[in-house]
Amino acid sequence: MSNWAIVSEIVLIVVISYVRPLEVVLGTRAVASPHFMIPTFSYYLLDFFRDEVRKMFIRGGTDLSVPGKISYTGWVARNTYW
């Protein structure tokens, strides 16, 4: 879901900033390329790293010893797994 959210936000920024009729109506202007991708990419890397660490804790807090039953024993697995 994070990847879709980031892509949709980038598309929204491009549409608002570069489609001429919306640019005039909303009073926006073109965004310089260094300001366009660098903040978005750094947030993406931070979010990607956080989610990978969360998945590592979920895998560590999952008990599969009983066949046919999954038991979440760790705090992160119990509280952040959907």
N, C-alpha and C positions, 0 to 999 in steps of 0.2 A: 504494500500500500504506500510506503514511503516513496518508492520510485515513481509511482503514478502521480502522487501529490506534487513532487518536485517537477516532473515533466509538465503537468497541467499548469502549474504556476509560471513556469518559463514561457509556455505558449500564451498564457494570459498577458504577461508583461509585453511580449512581442506584439500581440494584437493591439493592446492599448497604446503602446509607444510608436508603432510603425505604420498602422493603418491610418491613412491621412484623414478621413472623415472623423474617426474617433479622436485623433490627435487634436483636431480643431475644436470639436465639441467639449472634450474634457480638459483642454488646455495643457496637454502634455507635450513633450518633445522627445526626440530620439535619445536613447541612453548610450553613453560611450561604452565601448566594448570592455575596457578594464573594470568598469563599475557593474557591468551586466553579468559576467560569469564568475568572477572571483568570489564574491560573497555567497553565491548560491552553491558553488562547488565546495567551499570550505564547510558549509553547513551540511551538505550531503555526506562528506567524509566523516564528520563528527557523528551524524545520525547512523551511518552505516556501521561504524566502529561500535557504537553503543548497542545496536541491535545484535551484532555478532557476539558481543560479550554476554548479552542477555540470553541468547540461544545456547551459549556454552554452559551457563548456569542452569538453564532448564534441562539440558541433557544430563548434567551431573546430578540433578535433583529428581530424576525420574527412576522409579523402581519397577523393573520388569521381571522380577524373580518369580512371580506367580503367573503361570501361563494364562493368557486371555484377560489379564487385569493389569491396567496401568495405574500406578500409584505415584502421586506427586509428593515427595518427601521434603524437598527444599523450599525455602521461603519464596525464592524468585519463581520457581516452577508453579507453586500454588497461587501466587498473586499476580503474575504477569502473563501466564499462558492463557490464550483465548480458548 
